Amino acid sequence: MCQYPLFETLAVINGEFYHLYYHQQRVNNAFLHYFQSECNLNLSNISIPNAFRQGFFRCRVDYNQHNYEINFYPYTPKKITQFKLVYTQNLDYQFKYSDRKRLDLLKNQQNSDEIIIINNGLVSDCTIGNLLFLKKNKWYSSHNYLLKGTQLSYLLDIGEVKLTKITADDLWAYEKIMMVNALNPFDLERAITISSSTILK
């Protein structure tokens, strides 16, 4: 078994954690439902080293019920211009598991920037974040997400996004698609037009 079965990835922008509240909320939930114990990991106690206080960085917190390990890394956003539909059954990623072998295998078998995972017949996520879909000036995300990301939680709270049922056939009724995660917030410039060349069947 992995020493640290779960992890969090946080954005560090000019010495400040981004959306720390939502990360702590997810950690609290993991302790309650995965470890079945009280949470003893307070993310607000993490000290950001001076070398990572100017600019945009990625902080990874690997943890188990009793211990944790913290690392900071430079971050360059991944450019996504094409998705491939991939079909799975009963794929579980309800917690942010350190073991991503099944997700990575799904992605590595495809010749595209990213994949759209169709889990049990419904659109869920890609391998690195939640997916947003634009229709008639409103943004939607699938209620069948694998993992409720911190950026998605924030967007739902402010009313920017609504959850809905989305099948693979429904995708063509939407105009644009955008991937969001802790390091890639909502940004209209990252949305790509949905077509047969940007979403491969």
N, C-alpha and C positions, 0 to 999 in steps of 0.2 A: 504493500500500500504506500502511496505517496506520502512523504513527510508532511507536506502542506496540501491537503486535498482541495482547498479553495483559495481564490485570490481576488483582489480588486485592482483595477487599473484607474488611476486618477490623473486628471490633467492638472499640471502646475503652470500657472500663467503669472509671470513676474512675481514669483515668491508666494503666490496664493493658490490654495486648492480650489478647484472649480466644482460647484455643486456637492460640497462635502456632506451636506445634510442627506442627500439621496443615497450616497455611498454608505453612510453610517446606517441608514434605514435598512439597506440590503444586507449589511453585515449583521445587524441585529436579528433580522429574519433568518439568516443562515444559522446563527447560533441557536435560535429557538427551534427551528424545524430540522436542521441537519445534525447539529451536535446535541440538540435537546438539552440546552443549558443556558444559563444567563450569559450575556455578552460581556467579555472582559477585554475587548479590543476597542479602544477609543481612538478613532482616526484623527481627532483634533489634537492629540498629543504628539503626532508625528512632527518632527523637526525637519525643516527643509534646509539642506546644506547651502552654504553661501554660493557654491559653484552652480547651483540650480535656481537662483533667485532672480535672474534676468533672462527673459525669453520664455519659450514654450517647451515644457518637458513632460515626460511620462513617469509617473511613480507607480511601481508595482508592489503590492502588499500581499505576500503569500502567507497563509495562516492555517493553523489548526485550532483545536479547542483551547490549547494552553500557550502556544508560542506563535511568533510571527517573524517574518523577515522582510525588510524594506530595501528596495533598490530604486535608483533614479536613472533615467536614460534620456538622451536626446530624442526628439520625435519629429518625423516628417510625415505629414498626412498622405495616405494612400489614394492615388487617383483611380477612380472606378468609372469606366466608360461602357462596360458590357457585363451582363449577368447571364448565367445559364440556369435553367430550371432543373432541379434535382429532386427526385421523389424518394421519400423515406416513410417508414412506419414506426410509430412509437419511439421517436427520437427524444431523449430526455436531456435537457440542459437547464432545468429549473433553478439550479444554483450555478454560480460561476466556478465551475470545476477546473482544476489545474490540468486534469487529463482531458485533452482536446483531440485525442487521436481520431475519434470517429468523425468529428467535424473536419479536421485537416484532411482525412482520407477522402471525404466527399468533395472537398475543394480541389485537391490535387489530382483527382481523376478527370477534371474538366479543363478545357482550354479556353478559359475566360478570366476576367479580372476577379470576379466574385460569382457566387451562386445564390439563387433564391431557393430556399429549402421548402418543398411542398411536403408537409408532414401530415400523414393521415388524411390526405386529400385537400388540405388547406394551406394557404401561404403562411409561413411563419417568419423566419429571419434569414439573414445571410450568416456567414461564419464569424463575422467580426462586429455585428451590430444589428439593430432593428431597422426595418424598412418602412419608409413613408411613401404614400402614393397620393398624387394630386388629382382631384376631379372637380371641375367647376369652381375653382378658386378655394377649395377646401382640402385640407390634408387629412389623410386617414392612415391607420396602421392596423395590422391584423390582430384580432383578439386572440389568435392562436400563436402568439409569440412564444419562442422557446425560453427566453430570458427577458424579464422586464428591465431594460436598461435604464440607467440614471437619466440620460437625456430624454428618453421616451417618457419617463415618469414626470419630469419637469414640464415637457410639452403638453402632457395630458392635464397637469395641474393648472396651467395658465390658459387652457382652452384652445391651444394652437392646433391640436391633433385630436381626432376621435377614433376610437376602436370600432372595427366592423369586421364582419365575416368576409374573407376574400378567398376565392378559389383560383386555381390556375387560369381558368377560362375568364374570370373576372378581370384579370390584369389588363386586358386590352381595352377595357372601358375607362382606364385611367390615363392621364396625360403625361405625368412625369413620375420618376422614382428617385428617392434620396436615401442613402444610408446614414444613420446617425448612431453615435456611441459617445462615451465619455470624452473622447479626444476629437470627435468630429461633430460639433453642434449643428443645429439647424442653420442652413446657409443656402439660400436660393441659387447661388452660383454653382453649388455642387449637384443640384438636381439635373437629371438627364431625361431627355424625351424618350418615352416608351415607343419602341418600334420593333420590327422583326430583326433589326440589326443590333439593337441594344439589349434585347431580351431574347435569348436563344432557347428554343424548345428542346 
